[in-house]
Amino acid sequence: MRTEILAVDRENPGEGPIRRAAGIIRGGGLVVFPTETVYGLGADALSPEAVRKIFQAKGRPADNPLIVHVEDKEAAALVGQLDERSRRLMDLFWPGPLTLVIRAAGGIPKEVTGGLDTVAVRMPAHPVAISLIKSSGVPIAAPSANRSGRPSPTTAGAVLEDLKGRVELILDAGPTAVGVESTVLDVTGDHPVLLRPGGVSLEDLDEAAGPVLLPTGSEGEGRSPGTRYRHYAPSLPVILVEAGKARTERPHLPGQGARVAYVGMSPPPAGVMAVACFTSVEEYAKGLFSALRELERSGAEVILAELPMREGVGLAVRDRLARAASGAEGPLDHWP
């Protein structure tokens, strides 16, 4: 399959590229499109055959549910069951990087839900994504547009690294703004449960719908995309160090004289051969996945990664780094 890339303006994507992409979606094909978080690999969420192509292209386990992207709250009501709390959260945070897990409507294919009775749904805050959904006339199921287990793509170039020849079209609107995936909040129980930290902070959710619980044990297992299997991992081992301790606490590294790359916010330790350093946690989140991809090409043997503080989007960065380092499966009991 030949993969075509069409450059689009973020604010004014133009009718031609969107019309072409929408035609592919309606025809049962795959289109990569930008959101404010990462690039998504999209297909018609109402077509089991189209959705199965997502799993084939990514090499994604079939029991891992997908996020359904919709154009507005009214469209979400056709995908799942909304109550007063979920509508309030949509009013506060949509469009934006918040995914809500709700009870699925009858017409949603099991390929989208992973065989569960719930569905994950969100309205992206990106003009290209919204234009594509509206023009397609269907909700779009879309995980991140990378090979399963790899760092999520925040540029069209990163998509091409993983999915060239596996998708028909990539809409290229430049780097994404948030850089980590959406927050996933389960609102099917008495209290909302944070299944995956992301672009909307736990602090903001607590204020809006608190108390927000963290998953414990098997609670919510499998309900959230992006938590059930190994994710976000570059080809190199990732070793974690707490914030501010990269210079003072040398972690155990594989072998003497190992070639080390570093990613974080604090000054790097002496002797590292490649560095990706950020000035704020927001910039860390935005550049994390691109940095991991760049550092794996640096000639290093291992990546030393600094964990940011447990606040704001830092919780999401910690989650992604922990999964990249350990290959964690299932919802984490807590974020390290």
C-alpha positions in Angstrom: 0.0 0.0 0.0 1.3 3.5 -0.9 1.0 6.0 2.0 0.2 9.5 0.9 1.0 12.6 3.0 -1.1 15.7 2.6 0.0 18.9 4.4 -2.9 20.8 5.9 -3.1 24.1 7.8 -4.1 23.5 11.4 -6.6 26.3 11.6 -7.8 26.2 7.9 -7.3 22.6 6.7 -9.0 23.2 3.3 -11.8 21.3 1.7 -9.7 19.2 -0.6 -7.6 17.2 1.8 -10.5 16.8 4.3 -12.8 15.6 1.6 -10.3 13.1 0.4 -9.6 11.8 3.9 -13.3 11.6 4.7 -13.9 9.6 1.5 -11.3 7.1 2.7 -13.0 6.8 6.1 -16.4 6.3 4.6 -14.9 3.7 2.3 -13.6 1.6 5.2 -10.0 2.7 5.0 -7.5 4.2 7.4 -6.5 7.8 7.8 -3.9 9.3 10.2 -5.0 12.7 11.5 -3.7 15.1 14.1 -5.3 15.9 17.5 -4.1 18.2 20.2 -2.5 15.2 22.0 -0.9 12.9 19.5 -1.6 11.7 15.9 -4.5 9.2 15.7 -5.0 6.2 13.4 -8.6 6.6 12.4 -11.4 4.4 10.9 -15.2 4.4 10.8 -16.1 3.5 14.4 -19.4 1.9 13.3 -17.8 -0.5 10.8 -16.3 -3.7 12.4 -14.3 -4.4 9.2 -12.8 -0.9 9.2 -11.9 -1.1 12.9 -10.2 -4.4 12.5 -7.8 -2.8 10.0 -6.6 -0.5 12.8 -5.5 -3.5 14.9 -3.8 -5.1 11.9 -1.9 -1.9 11.0 -0.7 -1.4 14.6 -0.2 -5.0 15.6 -2.5 -4.2 18.5 -4.1 -6.9 20.7 -7.8 -7.2 19.8 -9.0 -6.9 23.4 -7.5 -3.5 23.8 -10.4 -0.9 23.4 -10.3 2.2 21.3 -11.3 5.8 21.8 -14.2 7.0 19.7 -13.7 10.6 18.5 -16.9 12.6 18.1 -17.7 16.2 16.9 -19.8 17.3 19.9 -21.7 16.2 23.0 -24.8 15.4 20.9 -22.8 12.9 18.9 -21.4 11.4 22.1 -25.0 10.6 23.2 -25.3 8.4 20.1 -22.2 6.4 21.1 -23.0 5.9 24.8 -25.2 6.7 27.7 -24.7 10.1 29.2 -25.8 11.2 32.7 -25.6 14.6 34.4 -22.0 14.1 35.6 -20.7 13.1 32.2 -22.5 16.0 30.5 -21.0 18.4 33.1 -17.5 17.1 32.4 -18.1 17.5 28.7 -19.2 21.1 29.2 -16.1 21.9 31.2 -13.4 20.0 29.3 -14.6 19.4 25.7 -13.2 20.0 23.2 -10.0 18.8 24.9 -7.8 16.0 26.1 -10.4 14.2 28.3 -11.8 10.8 27.4 -14.8 9.6 29.3 -15.6 5.9 29.7 -19.4 5.5 29.6 -21.9 2.7 29.0 -21.8 1.8 25.3 -24.8 2.2 23.0 -26.1 -0.9 21.3 -24.7 -0.1 17.8 -21.0 0.2 18.8 -19.0 -2.8 17.5 -17.3 -5.1 20.0 -14.1 -4.4 18.0 -14.2 -0.9 19.4 -15.1 -1.7 23.0 -12.8 -4.7 23.4 -15.9 -6.8 24.1 -16.8 -4.6 27.1 -20.1 -2.9 27.8 -18.4 0.4 28.0 -17.0 2.8 25.4 -14.3 5.5 25.6 -15.3 8.7 23.9 -13.8 12.2 23.5 -14.1 15.4 21.4 -10.6 16.5 20.2 -9.6 20.1 20.4 -8.0 20.3 16.9 -9.7 21.9 13.9 -8.4 19.2 11.5 -9.7 16.4 13.6 -13.1 18.0 14.0 -13.3 18.8 10.3 -12.5 15.2 9.4 -15.2 13.8 11.8 -17.9 16.2 10.5 -17.0 15.6 6.8 -16.9 11.8 7.3 -20.4 11.8 8.9 -19.4 9.0 11.4 -17.6 8.8 14.7 -14.0 7.9 14.2 -12.2 5.2 16.3 -8.6 6.1 16.7 -5.7 5.0 18.9 -2.3 6.6 18.6 -0.9 6.2 15.1 2.2 4.1 15.9 3.1 0.4 15.9 1.8 -1.1 19.1 4.2 -0.6 22.0 6.2 2.2 20.4 6.3 5.8 21.6 3.2 7.7 20.4 3.7 10.0 17.4 3.5 13.7 17.8 4.6 14.5 14.2 3.7 13.0 10.8 7.3 11.9 10.4 7.1 9.7 13.4 3.9 8.2 12.0 5.7 7.4 8.8 8.5 5.6 10.7 6.0 3.1 12.1 3.1 2.9 9.6 4.5 3.6 6.1 2.7 1.2 3.7 0.1 0.3 6.4 -2.2 3.4 6.0 -3.6 5.1 2.9 -3.3 8.8 4.0 -1.6 11.0 6.7 -2.9 14.5 7.3 0.2 16.5 8.4 -0.6 19.6 10.4 2.7 19.8 12.2 3.7 18.9 15.8 0.9 18.3 18.3 0.4 20.8 21.1 0.0 18.6 24.2 2.3 15.6 23.4 0.8 13.0 25.7 -2.5 11.2 25.2 -5.8 12.2 26.7 -6.8 11.6 30.3 -9.1 8.7 30.6 -11.8 8.9 33.3 -14.3 6.1 34.1 -17.6 7.7 35.0 -19.7 4.5 35.1 -19.6 4.1 38.9 -20.5 6.1 42.0 -17.3 7.9 41.9 -15.2 8.8 38.8 -12.0 6.7 38.5 -8.8 8.0 36.8 -7.8 5.2 34.5 -5.0 7.0 32.7 -3.5 10.4 33.5 -3.1 12.7 30.5 -3.7 16.2 29.2 -6.3 17.1 31.8 -4.9 17.1 35.3 -6.1 15.1 38.3 -6.3 18.4 40.2 -8.7 19.9 37.7 -10.8 16.8 37.7 -11.0 16.7 41.5 -12.2 20.3 41.5 -14.8 19.6 38.8 -16.1 16.1 39.8 -14.3 15.1 42.9 -13.4 13.0 44.6 -11.7 11.3 41.7 -10.4 7.9 42.7 -7.3 6.1 41.4 -7.6 2.5 40.2 -6.6 -0.2 42.8 -6.0 -3.8 42.0 -8.1 -4.9 39.1 -10.6 -2.0 39.4 -11.4 -0.8 35.9 -9.0 -3.3 34.3 -9.1 -3.2 30.5 -11.6 -0.3 30.3 -9.0 2.3 29.3 -7.1 2.3 26.0 -3.3 2.6 26.5 -3.0 0.8 29.8 -3.4 -2.9 29.2 -0.2 -3.8 27.3 3.3 -2.5 26.9 3.3 1.0 25.6 5.4 4.0 24.8 8.7 2.1 24.7 11.7 3.0 22.5 14.0 0.3 21.3 16.5 1.0 24.2 16.1 0.2 27.9 14.8 3.1 29.9 16.0 3.6 33.5 14.1 6.0 35.8 15.5 8.5 38.3 13.5 10.8 40.6 13.3 14.5 39.9 16.5 16.4 40.6 18.6 13.3 41.4 20.1 12.5 38.0 23.4 14.0 39.1 23.5 12.8 42.7 22.1 9.3 42.5 23.7 7.3 39.7 21.3 4.5 39.0 22.5 1.0 38.1 23.3 0.8 34.4 23.9 -2.3 32.3 27.6 -2.9 32.1 30.6 -0.6 32.8 31.0 2.3 30.4 27.5 2.0 28.9 26.7 4.7 26.4 23.9 6.7 28.1 21.4 9.2 26.8 19.4 11.4 29.1 15.9 13.0 29.0 14.5 15.2 31.7 14.2 18.8 33.1 17.3 18.9 35.4 20.9 19.3 34.2 22.1 16.0 32.9 24.7 13.9 34.7 28.3 14.0 33.5 29.3 11.7 30.7 26.0 11.2 28.9 26.4 11.2 25.1 23.0 12.6 24.1 20.6 14.9 25.9 17.0 16.0 25.6 16.4 18.6 28.3 13.1 20.6 28.9 12.5 23.9 30.7 9.0 23.0 32.0 6.8 20.0 32.7 4.5 21.1 29.9 7.4 21.2 27.4 8.5 17.8 28.8 5.1 16.3 28.0 5.0 17.9 24.6 8.4 16.7 23.6 8.7 13.4 25.5 7.8 10.9 22.7 9.8 12.7 20.0 12.8 12.8 22.4 12.6 9.1 23.0 12.6 8.4 19.3 15.6 10.8 18.8 17.6 9.3 21.6 17.2 5.7 20.4 18.9 6.9 17.2 21.8 8.5 19.1 24.0 5.5 19.4 23.3 5.2 23.1 22.7 1.8 24.8 20.3 3.0 27.5 18.1 6.0 28.2 18.2 7.6 31.7 14.9 9.3 32.2 14.0 11.8 35.0 10.6 11.5 36.5 8.9 14.9 37.1 6.9 15.8 40.1 3.5 14.2 40.7 1.4 17.2 39.8 -0.4 18.6 36.7 0.7 16.9 33.5 3.7 15.6 35.4 1.6 12.6 36.5 1.0 11.7 32.9 4.7 12.0 32.0 5.5 9.7 35.0 3.0 7.2 33.8 4.4 7.1 30.3 7.9 6.8 31.5 7.0 4.0 34.0 5.4 2.0 31.2 8.3 2.6 28.8 10.7 1.4 31.5 8.8 -1.6 32.8 6.4 -2.7 30.1 3.7 -2.6 32.8 0.5 -4.4 31.9 -2.9 -3.5 33.4 -3.9 -0.3 35.1 -1.2 0.8 37.5 -2.1 0.7 41.2 -0.5 4.1 41.5 1.7 6.3 39.5 5.4 6.1 40.6 
